[in-house]
């Protein structure tokens, strides 16, 4: 190798500790810069998130829903207890669902299918499997406008707080918690009692502000124990849905 007269060239070897420290520091800085892009988003205020969710709910056209109880069930009267309900709502005024109930005295599980179209209500008898028209006031819930009902309840919530909700339904969420008067859910549960307050937790999508889960704790209808806990799960927002009268 030729060198200029009187000149020298210093070559750093990869085994040089000082050189390795410089490279490591540069790599760590690069990783930190790249990692910052994937950090959890800065949460909005609890009130701002609530307002976004209320607006997003009111704009829905359809949703798939599931309702369950952490323990027990909702007393429907006549010894019949609702355990779970699952179905689809087509806004503004249609819903269909299957309700799993238990006749407590006999310990018999019964599956009931229900279609609600505005004030028209149809129930499929769990024994004969025959569809019949029913008085809508005999059904303890009303899913036809559940998007507005949930929006109304959230709009009335107080004592709001926000936290990281982890992932639900495959998306990152914020966890919004607070308190809501039971009567604020009257659009969804017409028999919701006066003078009771529910603790709520709502897992809300970071990107779309739509609720994936709503957990309600407290007395919603007469006869509920103080710590009655219901969990509503929502998914398949704005997916194609058809709801037609069964008769």
Protein Blocks (a to p, Z undefined) as FASTA:
>chain_A
ZZdehiacddddfklmklmmmmmmmmmmmmmmmmmmmgccddddfklmmmmmmmmmmmpm
bdcdddddfbhcddebjhiacfbdcdddddfkbccdddddddfknopacddddddehjbc
cdddfklopacdddfklpcbdfklmmmmmmmmmmmpghiacddebjaehiacdddddddd
fklmmmmmmmlcehiacdddddddfklopafbdcdedjfbghiafklccddddehehiac
ddddfZZ
